[in-house]
């Protein structure tokens, strides 16, 4: 009586391991750099939120004409943006002013958002705010 083969041969197992090794060698480098992409996206998100908050604040100030709690806040430089963001500036992020501050309403101010514990390679994002409530 002839015996039936059960399981896999050694050659089949080795071939599966080789194929998995090749796939791993090709796929792993694509996922190594995800951390820097995520940091860049996070900084861009904070910059976008700050620019949006500034535009909404300027609209509220234009509508009311005076500084009113909840409608209009004073914004004369990039550091003031933390006060108009809902929940404040996220932990670890800072903003710096590129073009200086102003007390004239409606003037565009260039800013840079950055994650605070920074090194030279950390991503930054530029954004523009509008001075208001002055």
Backbone as a ProteinNet text record, in pm:
[ID]
protein_1_A
[PRIMARY]
XXXXXXXXXXXXXXXXXXXXXXXXXXXXXXXXXXXXXXXXXXXXXXXXXXXXXXXXXXXXXXXXXXXXXXXXXXXXXXXXXXXXXXXXXXXXXXXXXXXXXXXXXXXXXXXXXXXXXXXXXXXXXXXXXXXXXX
[TERTIARY]
80.8	0	87.1	49.1	126.1	85.8	188.1	158.9	131.7	35.9	6.1	98.5	135.9	223.8	143.9	199.4	134.8	233.2	182.3	267.8	341.5	441.6	518.7	660.1	722.3	861.3	951.4	1074.4	1170.8	1193.6	1196.3	1215.8	1100	978.1	863.1	869.4	908.1	919.9	1029.6	1142.6	1253.4	1211.7	1139.4	1094.9	998.5	910.5	819.5	898.1	998.5	1081	1157.1	1208.6	1281.1	1187.1	1068.3	972.1	933.4	909.3	877.9	994.6	1115.4	1233.8	1245.7	1218	1223.8	1116	995.1	887.5	922.3	979.1	1017.2	1126.7	1222.3	1331.5	1280.7	1175.9	1119.9	1024	944.2	838.5	887.9	980	1022	1077.8	1163.6	1214.4	1105.4	994.4	886.2	818.2	824.2	756.7	850.2	978	1072.8	1056.4	1029.6	1025.6	887	798.3	663.5	661.7	756.6	757	778	872.9	897.5	779.8	715.6	597	484.1	467.9	363.3	392.1	519	554.3	530	565.4	544	394.3	314.1	169.7	110.2	160.9	110.1	141	262	299.1	215.5	193.2	109.7	-34.3	-81.9	-216.8	-229.6	-129	-130.2	-126	-42.9	-34.1	-166.6	-231.1	-360.3	-467.3	-466.2	-563.5	-541.2	-414.2	-383.7	-426.5	-401	-441.1	-593.1	-661.3	-807.4	-864.4	-808.4	-854.7	-833.6	-722.5	-695.5	-796.8	-829.8	-928.1	-1065.8	-1105.3	-1234.8	-1235.7	-1123.9	-1113.6	-1121.8	-1054.5	-1058.7	-1200.9	-1270.3	-1408.8	-1496.6	-1477.3	-1553.4	-1523.3	-1396.4	-1358.6	-1415.8	-1416.8	-1471.9	-1621.4	-1685.6	-1830.2	-1867.6	-1798.9	-1832	-1761.5	-1641.8	-1568.7	-1489.4	-1516.8	-1442.6	-1408.6	-1315.3	-1278.4	-1391.5	-1452.3	-1562.8	-1528.4	-1545.9	-1513.9	-1592.8	-1522.4	-1586.3	-1610.8	-1600.7	-1624.9	-1495.8	-1419.3	-1300.1	-1190.4	-1071.1	-955.8	-846.3	-761.7	-651.3	-543.3	-506.5	-398.1	-307.1	-185.2	-89.8	40	60.3	174.1	140.3	231.1	204.7	185.5	242.8	227.1	83.1	10.1	-128.4	-223.8	-179.3	-266.1	-305.1	-217.6	-248	-374	-400.6	-518.2	-648.7	-642.1	-765.9	-794.3	-697.6	-721.9	-808.6	-907	-990.5	-904	-895.1	-809.3	-666.3	-634.1	-498.4	-404.4	-280.5	-178.5	-150.9	-145.4	-116.1	17.5	27.6	149.2	270	375.2	499.8	516.5	413.5	423.2	441.9	520.8	541.6	523.5	496.6	490.7	586.1	648.3	736.4	693.5	720.3	681.9	794.8	763.9	865	876.2	763.8	764.2	740.1	737.1	716.4	570.9	547.1	410.1	356.3	227.6	164	43.4	8.1	-114.3	-219.1	-198.6	-294.8	-381.2	-511.1	-601.9	-597	-608.2	-615.6	-482.3	-372.6	-240.1	-201.1	-152.1	-108.5	29.1	43.8	169.2	212.7	335	387.1	441.2	403.7	443	500.8	568.6	623.4	584.2	525.8	492.3	600.7	632.7	739.7	710.1	755.8	745.2	860.4	833.7	932.3	1060.3	1054.9	1183.5	1250.9	1299	1338.5	1485.5	1512.3	1647.6	1645.8	1760	1770	1681.3	1652	1576.9	1425.7	1380	1236.2	1163.5	1045.6	971.4	908.8	895.9	826.6	720.5	626.6	522.7	498	494.1	466.3	316.9	267.5	127.5	113.7	1.1	-23.6	-144.2	-129.8	-242.5	-279.2	-394.1	-441	-455.7	-388.4	-398	-539.3	-586.4	-723.6	-738.3	-844.7	-880.4	-792.1	-714	-621.2	-686.1
-116	0	125.1	220.1	341.8	443.4	508.4	609.5	743.3	818.1	950.8	1053	1152.5	1257.1	1351.3	1385.3	1478.4	1590.2	1714.3	1828.6	1881.9	1964.8	2028.6	1973.9	1977.6	1933.8	2046.1	2013.9	2112.1	2219.5	2182	2276.9	2377.9	2332.4	2422.5	2522.8	2476.5	2565.7	2669.3	2627.8	2720.6	2825.9	2785.4	2879.8	2983.9	2943.6	3037.9	3137.7	3090.9	3179.3	3277.6	3233.7	3321.4	3428.7	3389.7	3486.5	3588.3	3543.9	3637	3731	3681.8	3765.9	3873	3837.2	3935.2	4041.3	4000.2	4096.2	4190.8	4137.3	4220.1	4318.8	4276.4	4364.7	4478.7	4456.2	4559.5	4649.2	4594.8	4670.7	4751.2	4702.4	4769.5	4909.5	4932.3	5068.9	5171.3	5128.6	5222.6	5270.4	5195.5	5230.5	5290.5	5292.5	5346.2	5496.4	5567.7	5713	5768.8	5689.8	5738.1	5838.6	5829.9	5920.9	6065.3	6089.6	6226.3	6278.7	6191.8	6233.1	6271.6	6194.6	6224.5	6356	6380.5	6505.9	6625.1	6610.8	6718.4	6748.1	6643.8	6661.3	6725	6687.9	6744.9	6894.2	6933.2	7075.4	7153.9	7096.6	7164	7176.4	7077.5	7084.6	7194.3	7209.1	7316.1	7451.8	7464.1	7591.2	7624	7526.3	7548.7	7589.1	7524.8	7559.4	7702	7740.7	7875.7	7980.7	7954.5	8049.3	8061.1	7948.9	7949.8	8024.6	7999.1	8068.2	8218.3	8257.2	8399.1	8463	8393.9	8447.6	8461	8362.7	8368.1	8480.7	8496.4	8604.3	8740.6	8755.5	8882.3	8912.7	8810.9	8829.9	8873.1	8811.1	8850	8992.1	9030.6	9167.4	9268.2	9232.2	9322.1	9340.1	9233.6	9237.6	9322.7	9299.7	9370.2	9504.5	9513.9	9639.9	9662.1	9587	9602	9464.1	9461.4	9334.8	9290.6	9178.2	9123.1	8979.1	8940.4	8804.5	8704.2	8609.8	8505.6	8541.4	8669	8710.5	8761	8834.6	8899.6	8903.1	8865.8	8872.4	8953.8	9014.1	9092.8	9000.8	9022.3	8947.3	9047.8	9061.2	9153.5	9084.6	8960.2	8881.8	8733	8651.3	8507.2	8438.6	8492.9	8432.8	8446.4	8545.3	8565.8	8460.9	8385.5	8285.2	8177	8146.6	8043.8	8077.9	8205.9	8248	8235.6	8227.3	8218.5	8077.4	7986.7	7847.6	7781.1	7706.5	7635	7531.1	7539.1	7448.5	7496.4	7608.7	7663.4	7591.7	7634.2	7573.8	7432.9	7333.7	7197.6	7191.1	7100.7	7086.8	7060.5	7134.4	7113.1	7196.6	7268.5	7348.8	7495.7	7563.4	7706.3	7775.4	7905.6	7986.3	8103.1	8139.6	8255.5	8348.1	8476.2	8576.9	8597.9	8590.3	8611.2	8757.1	8829	8966	9073.4	9037.6	9138.9	9150.1	9232.7	9247.6	9384.6	9400.7	9526.3	9550.2	9673.7	9706.3	9762.2	9746.4	9790.3	9671.5	9686.3	9576.7	9546.2	9418.3	9375.9	9357.2	9366.3	9348.9	9200.9	9148.2	9008.6	8995.6	8894.3	8868.6	8726.1	8710	8576.6	8510.3	8383.9	8309.2	8173.7	8110.8	7977	7893.6	7775.8	7681.6	7575.2	7533.3	7435.7	7356.4	7231.6	7149.6	7187.8	7218.2	7278.6	7199.5	7071.8	7004.3	6977.1	7084.3	7076.9	7045.2	6987.3	6970.7	7030.9	7037.9	7105.4	7041.9	6913.8	6845.3	6845.2	6901.9	6903.5	6987.9	6942.1	7018.9	7144.3	7244.6	7367.2	7393.8	7479.3	7516.1	7666.1	7731.3	7874.6	7898	8004	8041.2	8190.2	8244.1	8388.5	8411.8	8507.4	8547.1	8690.3	8734.5	8870.7	8938.5	9051.6	9122.4	9177.6	9171.3	9213.4	9254.1	9326.9	9362.6	9467	9536.7	9637.3	9772.9
0	0	0	-81.3	-97.7	8.7	73.3	175	109.1	164.6	113.8	180	100.4	152.7	241.1	355.3	447	479.7	483.5	517.2	396.6	423.7	318.2	318.4	202.2	194.5	241.9	269.9	316.4	209.7	85.7	-24.2	-28.7	-12.1	-12.8	102.8	219.1	334.7	314.9	259.9	235	132.5	29.2	-72.7	-13.7	75.3	141.2	225.5	296.2	378.3	290.4	178	85.9	30.2	-11.6	-64.9	41.9	164.9	273.9	302.3	295.6	315	208.9	84.2	-24.6	-6	28.5	53.1	167.7	273.6	388.1	349.8	270.4	229.7	142.1	65.9	-20.8	56.6	144.6	212	332.1	408.7	532.3	507.5	408.6	388.7	358.6	303.5	275	402.4	509.3	634.6	738.4	712.9	810.3	825.3	717.2	719.5	751.9	804	834.3	949.3	1040.3	1154.6	1109.4	1020.7	975.4	893.3	815.5	740.5	835.3	942.1	1040	1112.5	1147.7	1213.6	1122.1	995.3	898.8	884.7	875.5	862.6	988.2	1105.1	1230	1238.5	1200.7	1204.5	1104	986.2	886.7	936.1	1009	1066.1	1169.5	1255.3	1355.4	1286.4	1183.2	1109.8	1042.2	983.6	919.8	1019.5	1135.5	1239.3	1289.4	1304.7	1351.6	1248.8	1122	1017.5	1010.7	1023.5	1020.7	1141.4	1258.5	1379.4	1367.2	1306.5	1287.9	1193.9	1086.3	990.7	1055.4	1134.7	1203	1306.2	1377.1	1475.3	1407	1294.9	1222.4	1174.7	1127.9	1084.7	1201.8	1318.4	1436.6	1480.5	1472.2	1508.8	1410.2	1282.4	1180.4	1199.5	1242	1261.6	1382.7	1494.1	1618.1	1630.6	1577.1	1582.4	1709	1814.8	1939.8	1992.5	2087.1	2149.3	2240.4	2209	2285.9	2319.9	2443.7	2484.8	2401.6	2343.4	2265.4	2120.8	2084.9	1947	1883.4	1958.4	1903.7	2009.9	1971.4	2060.8	1994	2074.2	2020.3	1966.8	1840.4	1776.8	1708.8	1760.9	1699.2	1659.8	1700.6	1652.9	1660.5	1616.1	1604.8	1740	1844.2	1976.6	2027.3	1978.7	2020.9	1965.7	1866.1	1803.8	1904.2	1998.6	2098.4	2176.3	2195.2	2269.8	2193.9	2062.1	1985.2	1934.7	1948.8	1911.2	2017.1	1973.9	2069.7	2139.7	2270.2	2345.9	2355	2294.9	2299.5	2203.5	2205.5	2120.4	2172.1	2082.6	2127.7	2201.1	2294.9	2375.2	2286.2	2310.1	2238	2112.8	2069.5	1948.2	1982.4	1902.4	1919.5	1785.1	1791.4	1670.5	1686	1577.9	1577.4	1464.5	1482.1	1384.2	1286.2	1157.3	1054.2	1012.9	1009.8	956.5	1060.8	1187	1289.9	1331.1	1433.7	1482.5	1444	1462.1	1425.6	1515.1	1530.8	1604.2	1509.6	1381.4	1281.6	1242.1	1251	1216.3	1066.4	1033.4	894.5	825.8	898.2	839.1	846.3	735.1	731.9	795.9	880.4	950	916	869.6	837	962.5	981	1100	1060.4	1156	1136.8	1257.9	1233.1	1340.6	1347.3	1469.6	1490.3	1615.9	1617.9	1738.4	1828.7	1955.5	2045.7	2068.8	2107.4	2131.1	1997.2	1936.7	1796.6	1778.1	1664.9	1613.6	1473.8	1410.9	1281.2	1174.5	1186.6	1081.7	1106.3	1216.9	1243.9	1140.9	1099.1	999.4	1059.6	976.3	1013.1	906.8	939.3	843.5	853.9	741	736.6	718.7	780.9	765.5	788.8	751.6	763.7	852.8	944.2	1028.7	995.6	1042.4	1019.6	1155.2	1173.4	1301.5	1319.5	1443.4	1471.2	1616.3	1644.7	1782.2	1845	1766.2	1820.8	1829.6
[MASK]
++++++++++++++++++++++++++++++++++++++++++++++++++++++++++++++++++++++++++++++++++++++++++++++++++++++++++++++++++++++++++++++++++++++

